Amino acid sequence: MAGLAAGARARQLRAAPVVLEKGNRAGGSMLLSSGVVWRHRTLDDFRAECPGGEASLQARIVEELDDALDWLESLGIEPVRRETGNPLTLGRRYDPTGLTEALVRAAGDIRLGVPFAEAQVLATGGFAARLARERDLLLRAAPWSEGDGLAYAIERGAATTGGMDEFYGRAMPAAVAEADFVRASQLYARHALVLDDDGNEVGEAAWHESDLVQRLPDGRAWYVVDARALREPVRERTVADLVESARNAGGDVRPADQLPFELPPSPKLSEPPFLAVRVHAAVTHTTGGIRIDDRARVLDREGRPAPNLYAAGADVGGIFTGGYGSGLAAALVYGRIAAETALA
Ligand SMILES: Cc1cc2nc3c(=O)[nH]c(=O)nc-3n(C[C@H](O)[C@H](O)[C@H](O)COP(=O)(O)OP(=O)(O)OC[C@H]3O[C@@H](n4cnc5c(N)ncnc54)[C@H](O)[C@@H]3O)c2cc1C
């Protein structure tokens, strides 16, 4: 998203940007996403949720996201909903295909299947594919984000941020097709007893559950639910629907008495029957990355801007460190800022 947003903003500012896309289609992970572009309600909330991030980078998202969403509308991109459905957050939901098509139109010159050799704005989506491979985790993202922008920036003297081993994680029942990335996500750890392969409790999850997914031992666990949990709502669905999507995806869903260990007693297991779902940690995007300032300028270790080099989206670190936030919001806000600074 960040590259397209930068391209669209640069074209609006009367430049003639070229967006080079390594993949065979535009849109990267944005196209696969749920399309909810959101922010924490206040900077204090953002700081509390992502305590390792830079306040100055977070502040621009809180201050500028609403204008950036209005800007999307000025490009002809209508949201499908003007709220996120989550009382902790503010934002809008988009149809990801419509969002991608409109940004592609606005950015103008997109060249598919062309990895960049030289670039002014780095927006290659972080290094989710590499991290998943190195840690033997599933990938729940577009396949092309290997860290090419990061490597290029480091070669040009860029510093990296904290959180290089953190990621936005989701629990998946199996390796699923891209079209099932959203539908098959097992987002009900808070209603489940989460157990490792020896039957020990892994612990509780924050509301977004990305923290727990990053802590799953060897990236694997069992989510065990009782009949009451199955009736709990999760966004527009229920836990039972999500368990069904695990079954449909070819996941391992079994009566909990067929687990290879005894279930520990838990208040979460009060109404039989109990069901166990095998889950695997999947990387959606990385959290650490290139260090930038709040004008999207790439910084070296002394905090000096590298000449004529900007970065946006998941290539950038230091925004969500220690927590979870909207990758689409960061990509949109900093994609626009990168274009504006580059042309200033
Ligand atoms: C299933 C799913 C659901 C999600 N839901 C949400 C959501 O509801 N809300 C939210 O905020 N976030 C969501 N996200 C995360 C969001 O999609 C990402 O945070 C966001 O797309 C990051 O933007 P980006 O521009 O950095 O990366 P991308 O959108 O992935 O774009 C990066 C682009 O760079 C290209 N590229 C990589 N290497 C090169 C290279 N060497 N040369 C040229 N091009 C290159 C890639 O092919 C890709 O097209 C979701 C992600 C997934 C996968």
PDBQT file of the ligand as one rigid body, heavy atoms in Angstrom, charges set to zero:
ROOT
HETATM    1  C1  LIG A 401      -4.743 -11.404   5.567  1.00  0.00    +0.000 C 
HETATM    2  C2  LIG A 401      -4.311 -10.017   5.986  1.00  0.00    +0.000 A 
HETATM    3  C3  LIG A 401      -5.206  -9.195   6.657  1.00  0.00    +0.000 A 
HETATM    4  C4  LIG A 401      -4.802  -7.903   7.039  1.00  0.00    +0.000 A 
HETATM    5  N1  LIG A 401      -5.728  -7.058   7.568  1.00  0.00    +0.000 NA
HETATM    6  C5  LIG A 401      -5.363  -5.810   7.895  1.00  0.00    +0.000 A 
HETATM    7  C6  LIG A 401      -6.316  -4.863   8.336  1.00  0.00    +0.000 A 
HETATM    8  O1  LIG A 401      -7.533  -5.084   8.332  1.00  0.00    +0.000 OA
HETATM    9  N2  LIG A 401      -5.874  -3.635   8.754  1.00  0.00    +0.000 N 
HETATM   10  C7  LIG A 401      -4.555  -3.293   8.700  1.00  0.00    +0.000 A 
HETATM   11  O2  LIG A 401      -4.211  -2.185   9.062  1.00  0.00    +0.000 OA
HETATM   12  N3  LIG A 401      -3.631  -4.143   8.212  1.00  0.00    +0.000 NA
HETATM   13  C8  LIG A 401      -4.008  -5.375   7.793  1.00  0.00    +0.000 A 
HETATM   14  N4  LIG A 401      -3.082  -6.226   7.250  1.00  0.00    +0.000 N 
HETATM   15  C9  LIG A 401      -1.675  -5.771   7.149  1.00  0.00    +0.000 C 
HETATM   16  C10 LIG A 401      -1.496  -4.859   5.934  1.00  0.00    +0.000 C 
HETATM   17  O3  LIG A 401      -1.946  -5.491   4.775  1.00  0.00    +0.000 OA
HETATM   18  C11 LIG A 401      -0.026  -4.466   5.820  1.00  0.00    +0.000 C 
HETATM   19  O4  LIG A 401       0.396  -3.910   7.044  1.00  0.00    +0.000 OA
HETATM   20  C12 LIG A 401       0.182  -3.440   4.720  1.00  0.00    +0.000 C 
HETATM   21  O5  LIG A 401      -0.220  -3.958   3.476  1.00  0.00    +0.000 OA
HETATM   22  C13 LIG A 401       1.639  -3.009   4.690  1.00  0.00    +0.000 C 
HETATM   23  O6  LIG A 401       1.800  -2.111   3.624  1.00  0.00    +0.000 OA
HETATM   24  P1  LIG A 401       3.150  -2.097   2.818  1.00  0.00    +0.000 P 
HETATM   25  O7  LIG A 401       2.987  -1.131   1.715  1.00  0.00    +0.000 OA
HETATM   26  O8  LIG A 401       4.280  -1.946   3.737  1.00  0.00    +0.000 OA
HETATM   27  O9  LIG A 401       3.260  -3.585   2.227  1.00  0.00    +0.000 OA
HETATM   28  P2  LIG A 401       2.440  -4.236   1.032  1.00  0.00    +0.000 P 
HETATM   29  O10 LIG A 401       1.053  -3.729   0.993  1.00  0.00    +0.000 OA
HETATM   30  O11 LIG A 401       2.621  -5.709   1.144  1.00  0.00    +0.000 OA
HETATM   31  O12 LIG A 401       3.201  -3.726  -0.265  1.00  0.00    +0.000 OA
HETATM   32  C14 LIG A 401       4.573  -3.981  -0.444  1.00  0.00    +0.000 C 
HETATM   33  C15 LIG A 401       4.811  -4.247  -1.915  1.00  0.00    +0.000 C 
HETATM   34  O13 LIG A 401       6.219  -4.253  -2.195  1.00  0.00    +0.000 OA
HETATM   35  C16 LIG A 401       6.471  -5.257  -3.164  1.00  0.00    +0.000 C 
HETATM   36  N5  LIG A 401       7.898  -5.600  -3.150  1.00  0.00    +0.000 N 
HETATM   37  C17 LIG A 401       8.571  -6.386  -2.287  1.00  0.00    +0.000 A 
HETATM   38  N6  LIG A 401       9.878  -6.410  -2.621  1.00  0.00    +0.000 NA
HETATM   39  C18 LIG A 401      10.039  -5.608  -3.708  1.00  0.00    +0.000 A 
HETATM   40  C19 LIG A 401      11.143  -5.227  -4.496  1.00  0.00    +0.000 A 
HETATM   41  N7  LIG A 401      12.394  -5.672  -4.254  1.00  0.00    +0.000 N 
HETATM   42  N8  LIG A 401      10.942  -4.395  -5.562  1.00  0.00    +0.000 NA
HETATM   43  C20 LIG A 401       9.695  -3.939  -5.844  1.00  0.00    +0.000 A 
HETATM   44  N9  LIG A 401       8.592  -4.284  -5.121  1.00  0.00    +0.000 NA
HETATM   45  C21 LIG A 401       8.769  -5.093  -4.046  1.00  0.00    +0.000 A 
HETATM   46  C22 LIG A 401       5.555  -6.385  -2.730  1.00  0.00    +0.000 C 
HETATM   47  O14 LIG A 401       5.361  -7.290  -3.777  1.00  0.00    +0.000 OA
HETATM   48  C23 LIG A 401       4.290  -5.614  -2.358  1.00  0.00    +0.000 C 
HETATM   49  O15 LIG A 401       3.430  -5.451  -3.460  1.00  0.00    +0.000 OA
HETATM   50  C24 LIG A 401      -3.471  -7.475   6.806  1.00  0.00    +0.000 A 
HETATM   51  C25 LIG A 401      -2.588  -8.301   6.104  1.00  0.00    +0.000 A 
HETATM   52  C26 LIG A 401      -3.004  -9.554   5.676  1.00  0.00    +0.000 A 
HETATM   53  C27 LIG A 401      -2.055 -10.397   4.870  1.00  0.00    +0.000 C 
ENDROOT
TORSDOF 0
